[in-house]
Amino acid sequence: MRRSRFVVLVAASLVTTACATTPDPAADPSSCRGDSGPLTIATGNATGVYAALGSALAKAVSAGSPIQATAVETGSTLRNVQQLSTGEYDIAFAQADSAADAVRGQGVFAEPQKIQALARIYSDYTQVVVSTGSGITTMADFKGRRISTGSPASGTELIADRLLVAAGLDPKKDVQPQSLDLAASVAAIKSGSIDGFVWSGGLPTQGIGDLFASDGSTVKLLDVSGLLPAMRKSDDVYAAGTIPAATYKTSGDVATISLPNLLVVRDDFSQADACAVTRILFQQKAALAAAVPAASGLDPKTATDTGPIQLNAGARAALAQLTG
């Protein structure tokens, strides 16, 4: 009897210890501070919103928790998710369409990826820039033209290809595709080596802002809103959007297509860290928005709307605390 009782007591002790080392932020709000240690955030192109916001978020997380967060510039949403899944990154910025492909195991993903969301953050806007001298007025006019469709395997490339298909074009045969990142796309349209480019990013995007500030008379934004119904056949995450004239000091507002951005993690990501990062993300909204205007779109009330991507339990606890 004594031996049996000893075994039961040991088992109970092990369960208690396990619970103590894996705190539940929903049950213990104090565990929302996070665990000490390094954490890497995969962002995006150097002159895009992901990179700027990721850097600001890493600094806020490092200052407000025991976590030592570092932001890493990358060139591709899809690769962000792929490298997140293999353990190279801990958190990744991802467009909702790319993340949806990942959990469904479609597109570039051979099988469903085990990822979860920390939050829906802000919306991206499809920004199609063309040379005013090119004569291009619609996506259909891209036929035979030199067009940058974004970095290889990027969220921008995914949207660019879907836009071209929606316009009745074959992305591989009907255009002269150039797989350039944002900085290279801007340089190429300035030099005249391409006729236009597609970019999906928050407003304002620094690289495009710089282009319109220096060469605004030679470039313009296209209205691609008419392709929305066809785009929604690919994925219902797409929605109507507007690029206000004040964004790049254009002659008027430009109708376009928008989609949400997400912060994503693996499904084994620490709930305590998830809670801490999510809490800081929304508590520091004002400071983040001062550094990156797109962060003004952060809203804890809509943050749980992550579509087909399951919300991490620690992130859910943080959002409940923020809105409760």
N, C-alpha and C positions, 0 to 999 in steps of 0.2 A: 504494500500500500504506500509506504513512504517513497519508494522508487517511482511509482506512478504519479504521485503528487509532485515529485521533483521535476518529472518530465513536463507535466502540465505547467508548472511555474516557469520553467525554462522557455517553453513555447510561448507563454504569455509575455515573457520578457522580450523575446525576439520580436514579437508583433509590435509591442510598445516601442522598441528601439527603431523598428522599420518605419513606424508612423512618425517618430520624432525626426527621422532623417529625410522624410518626404512630406513636408508640411503642406497642409491644404489651406490655401488662402481664403477659401470660402468659409471654412470653419475657424480659422485663426488669422484675422486681418493683419496681425503683426508680421506674419510670414511673407507679406506682400513686399517686403523690403528687398528680397532677392538674396541669392547666394554670392559669396565673394568668388572672384575668378574672372578670367578673360572671356569675352564674347565678341564675335565678329559679325558685322552687319554688311551684307552685300547690297550695293546701291545701284549705280548706273553710270552713264556717260559723264565725263568731267564737267561739261557745261550744262547739264540737265538738272532738273529739280530733285531727282532721286539722290544724286551725289551731294547736293547742298543740304537737303533735309536730313539725309543719313548722317552726315558729319555733325550737324547741329544736334541731332538726337543722341548720337554717341557721347557727345560732350555732356548733355543733360543727364543721361543715364549714369555716366561715370561720376558726375558731381552729386547726384541724388540718391545713390545706392552703393553697396559694396562691389557692384559689378564694374569691371574694367572693360568698357565697350570701345571697339574700334570700327570705323567705317572704312570700307574698301570700295574703290571705284571699279566698276565692271562695265561690260559692253552689251549685256544681253539679259533680259528678263527670263527667257527660257533657260539660259545657262545658269542664272542665279538659282532657279528652282532645282535644276539638275545637280549643281554642286552643293546646294543645301542638302539634298537627299543623300549625297555621298559623305556628308560630314565636313566638307571644306568650310562651310559657313554655318552660323547658328541661326541667323535671322536674315530674311531676304525681302527686298521690295519686289513686288510682282503685280503686273496688270491682271485684272480679274479674268480676262479671256485666257491668258497663258496659264494661270493657276487652275482654271476649270479644265483645260486640256490635261494638266498634270494629274488631277485626281481621277479623271475619267480614263487615263491611259490612252490618249489619242494625240494626233499631230506628231510631234517629235518624240513623244513619250511612248515607249513600247509597252509599258504596263502602268497601272495606277501608282501614283507616288503617295507615300504616307506623310502627307503634310497637313497642317492645321493653320488657322489664321489667328493672329493676335488682334487684328482690327481691320475694318474698312477705314481707309484714311481720307484721301481727297480724290478728286476726279482728274483723269487725264483728258486732254482734248486733242483730236486729230488735227494736225496743222500741216496742210499741204501748201508748200511754197513753190512758186514758179517764177521764172523770169518774165518780166512784162513784155520783152521783145520776142518771146517764144510763140505768141499767138494762142497759147493754151488757155482755155476757159472752163473746161470740164475734165474729169478723169478720163473720159473716152478719148480726149485729145492727146493722151499720153502714148498712143499707138506710134511705134517707131521712134520714140524719143528716149533721150538719155536721162534716166530717172534713178535717183538714189532711194532705195527702199529700206535703208537702215542697216545696222550691224547684222552680220549673219546670226540667225537663230534668236533674233531679238523680238520683243513685243511689237516694236515698230514694224519690223519686217512682216510679222503675222498680220497686222492690220493693213499694211500696204498691199500685201497679196490679196487679202479679202476684198479690199476696195477695188482693186483692178478686176477681179472676177465679177464683182457686183456691177462694174461698168462694162462688162462684156468682153474683157481682155484676158489673154493668157499671160500671167506674170513672167513666164520664162521665154515666151516666143514673141509676144506683141510689143514688148518694150525692150530697151537696152538697159537692163537692170545694173545698178552700181551698188554694191554692198558697202556703204560708207557709214561711219558713225556720224554723230551730229556735227562735230567740229569739222570733219572732212567734207561733209555735205555743204556746210556754209561756205567753206573755202572754195569748193568746186563751183557753186553757183555764182560766186563772186568772180571767178576766173573765166566763167563761160563754158566750162568743160561738162556741165550737166544743164539740163533744161528745167529741172525741178526736183524736189525731194519731199518725202513724207516723214513726218515726225509725230510721235504720240507722247505728250508730256503735259505737265502742269503749267498753269499760267501765273506769271510769265515764265517762259523758258529763256534762260540767260543767253544762250547761243543765238536764238532767233531774235531776241531783243537787240543784241549787238548788231545783227545783220540789218534789221530795219532802221536802227539808229544811224548806221554808216552808209547803207545802200538802199534806203527805203523807196527811192524813185525807180529802182530797177527791178524790184521784186513785188509780189503780191500774194495774198492768201486766197485759195480757192474755197468756194462754198461746196461742200460735199454732202450736205444734209439730205439731198435727194436719194442717196444710196443707203440711207438708214434701214428701210424695210428689207432690202436684200441682205444687209449686214446682220440683221436680227435673225435671219434664217440660219446663219452660222452659229450665233450665240446671242441669247437674249440679254446679255450684260450691257449691250450697246444702247445708248440713249441719245436724244437730241441735246445739243449743246451750242453755246455761243461764245465766240471770242470777241469780247468787247473792244470797240475801237481804241479805247484808252490803253489797252494792253501793249500794243506796239505802235500806237499813234497812227493807225490806218484811217482811211477816209470814212469808214463806217464799220458797224458790227459785221461779223462774218459767221454765218450759221455753219455748224459742223456736227461731228459725232463725238460723244464723250463715253467714258467707261470708268468704273471705279478702280482704285489702286488698293492693294492689300499689303500688310506685313505678314509674312508667313514663316512658319517654323516646322521642324519635324514633329511627328506625333509623340516622340519621347522627350520633348523639350521640357525643362524644369518648370513646374507650375508656379513656383515662387518667383523665378526669373520672368516668366510670362506676365505675372501680375505686376511686378515692379516696372518692367519696361512699358507696359500698357498704361499703368497709372501715371508714370512720368510723361509719357507722350501727350496725354490730354491735360494734365495739370500744368505742363509747361507750354501750352498752346500759344499763349501770347508771346513768349520769348522766341519760340520756333517761328511763328508767323512774322516776327520782326526781322528775322534772318532770311526766311524763305516765305514769301507771300502766299504760296499755295497752301501752306499749313493752316491758313485761316479757314480752310474747308474741313478741318478736324471737328468732329461732333460725336461725343460719346453716345448720343441717342440713336445715331444711325450706324455706329461702329460695329454692331453685332450683325449687320446685314452683309454677310460675307458669301451669299449665294450657295453654291454647292460645296464650299470649303467649310469644314467643321470648325467651330470656334474653340480655341484652347480653353480648358477649364479655368486655368489661372487668369487668363485674359478676361474671361466672363466674370470672374470674381471682382477684378479691378473695375470693370465697367459697371457692375452692380453697385459697388461702393461709390463710384463717381456720380451715378444717376439716382441712387437710392435716397 
